[in-house]
Amino acid sequence: MDNPQEALVVGDATQRQNLHKLLSDLLITVADQMFQNRDIYIDGYRFINCSFINCRIFVLRGTFEFHHCLMLGCTRIWSEDAMKCIQYYTLEIPQWQVTPSFAAKIHPDGTFSIGKGASLL
């Protein structure tokens, strides 16, 4: 490449991909378990073929996976950091009807805020 900035961008993208793979590989796998009437913090875990019945499921960061799991009667509790991901995802889809705390804050000038309290500034 003639432009060193292009090489840097490619290197950064590759490094990001490697980091995401490494973090994914660090998840602790829990398989074939049934959780009932418990508080479960799901970050850091990969659940495979697990059942969650009447549990409170806490999402702190979004670093988790579910594969072929079942949830019945569970309550999901989102931290502010996890809510930022939902706010970001729903930003471009205004027709989605979401609870205000899960929506990005759209300001009159067309800018948006995602974060703690979806900044009123």
N, C-alpha and C positions, 0 to 999 in steps of 0.2 A: 504494500500500500504506500502510496506517495504521501498521504496525509496522516501524520501521527495521531491526530485526533480521532480518525476513523478506527485506527488500531485500538485506541483506548476504549472506544465505545464497544467494539467487539469483545475485548478482554473483559470489560465490566459485565456485559451480558453473560458471558461464559461463567464468570465468577459468581454471578447471581444464581445462575442455574445450578452450579455445583453446590452453593450454599443451601438452596432450597432442597436439593436431593439429600444433602447431609442431614438437614434438620428433619426431613421426612424419615430418614433411616433411624433417627434417634427416638422415634415414638416407641413407647412400651406397648407391646401387643397383648391384648386381653381377649381370649377366645372362649366361646361356648359357656358363657356365664349368665346367670340370671340375677338381677339386682331388683330388690323389692323394698319399697318404703325407705329409701336411703337418699342421702345427699351425695351426688356424684359430681366431682370436678373433672371435666373431660379433657382439658388441655394436657398435652403430652402423651396421650394414649391413642392407640388404634384398636377399635372394638370390632371384632369379627364374630358374627353369629351370636350376638348377645341380646338379651331381653331386659328391658327396663320397665318396671311396673310400679306406678304411683311414686315415682322418684322425683326429686328436685334435681334438675340437670343444670349445672353452672358452667357457663362459657366465659372464660376470662380473656383469651387472646385469639382463638380460632386455630390453634395448632393441634388439631385432632382429626381423626378419620373414623367413619362408621362404614362397615361393610356387612350387608345382609343382617341388619339389626332390627329390632322391634321395640317401639315405645308405646305404652298404653297408660293413659291417665297421668302422664308426667307433666311437670311444670318446668319450662325453660327460663332460666334467669341469666340475663346478659349483663356483662360488665360494660363500663363506658368504652373500653378499648374494643370489645367485640361489636358494640353498637356502631362504631365508626365504619366497620366493614359493610354493615347493612345500609347505613346512610350513603356510603359511596356507591354501592350497587344500585340503589333505588334512585340515584341522582338523575339519571337519564331517562327514567321511566315515570313521568309525572302521572300517568293514568293509574298507576298502582295505588290502591288505597291502603296506606299503612298508618299505624299508630304514629302520632306526631313525634314521639321520642325516637322512632326508627327512621324518620325522614331527615334528609339533609335540610339545613336551614337555607332557604333561597331568599336573598336580599333584593330590595327593590331595584338595585342597579344591575341585577342579573348575576352577581357573584354568589357563591355559596360557601357555607361553613360546615365542616364535619369535625366534631370533637366534643369535648366536655361541654355539655349544655348547648351544643351547636351555636357557638358564639353569637351573642347578640350585638357585637360591635359592628 
